[in-house]
Amino acid sequence: METNQFLGTEPVGKLMKQYAIPCIISLLVGALYNIVDQIFIANADYLGSYGNAANTVVFPLTVIALAIAVMVGDGCCAFVSLHLGMGKVEEAKKSVGNSVVMILGASVVLCGVYLIFANPIITMFGGTVNEETFRHSQEYFFWISLGIPFYMFGQAMNPIIRADGSPRFAMASTLLGAVINIILDPVFIFVCRWGMMGAAVATVLGQIATAALAAWYLLRMKLIKPAKEDFVMERCVSGKVLTLGITSFLSQISLVAAMAAINNMIRRYGALDPVFGQAQYAQIPMAVVGIVMKFFQIVISIVVGMAAGCIPIAGYNMGAGLKHRVKELFSRLLAAEAAVGAVALVVVECFPKQLIAIFGAANESVYYTDFAVRAFRIYLCMIVFACVNKACFIFLQAMGKAAESTMLSMVREIVFGVGFALLLPLIWGLDGVLYSMPVSDFLTFAIAVVLIWRTYRELGEEKERPGRAVLTRRFQN
């Protein structure tokens, strides 16, 4: 049987490239689903900013599905990597079988909830900014909901496939779905003129293709071949998978809470603005903030891709007690994440007009571009810190430090993300919504520095094999 022993012997830099690059591409391609929809919607004269606003309303609802998927997938990936490092293959197989059952059940339930409670959910996320936006949101949400089971299964299997030693296949399966979406979007939106339904159907067809490839791979896994009995749920195994994946879940689901707060604050304080209080311009702030968040999603896809790609490497070496390799990996990761953030900062501060032009600015009023420039420059001014924070969340998770990782993620997304989104608009109105992001990232970074320092100290305690026993005891408790 093939093994993952090379994760403990190959140069760390080489392993990072081997695992992180396919993961980055996979996440970037996944991010393109919603972004491509928004670009084509924005440039369709019969949809424009109304369609963009509807896309912004529905986006966090797809993130809820993603949150559940990555909790199961990333948790299973970390579980498998840690146990392969300990030489416990049977436990790894059970985690894969249990994870498949969990994600299939959860996806069907979520799909049903979305279809039954569509209108109240859309209202909760700010879809009532005006009648046209609400109508487009309903249409888009219905078709996206039908694809939820395929989307969740494909996203959950992606990190599991990486843990099985096939990062390139994980990348290829996601890439196929995105290519299908990119090809069909202009056909359905511009040729067939199916509007929001066309954008959604193109997305769902791509998700079905990704899920089909993931199912094919599940039946042909290399290192971890789950048997029939491994699909029988075991509370101990499934509980540990969910515990390891809880940080991924919280980082996504708390983003949904922050987006719900932001969307509703935009609707409330936009109505008080002398320009955006007018019915014909009411959808602009929501559409623009959605676009800014899509750019941020591209950057974060790179950041999370690098960090998530390191999960099998960090997990295996931590399980094997090779702390010096984990420390080197952490150092390289932090430096790379900061560099990505620095490049993104230059782009948003120097080229905001060029960025917003991609999303149909030529078809909109001058207020659209003016607000977009302000939003890019304020909302993302602390993006370097945001990148380092994300790396810290995920790496701590890979090391088996679920408590520290969860705490930092919760503070960033719930305490700061939601808290400041609700508080700062009371002081600065609509601009307060924009300032909530950089304030949250700066304060989170201050806490992350302490955790990074403590992690370095722990990894500096060079007791190779005892480290394996320590991790085993912590994981079993």
Beta strands, then each sheet from edge to edge (+ up, - down):
end
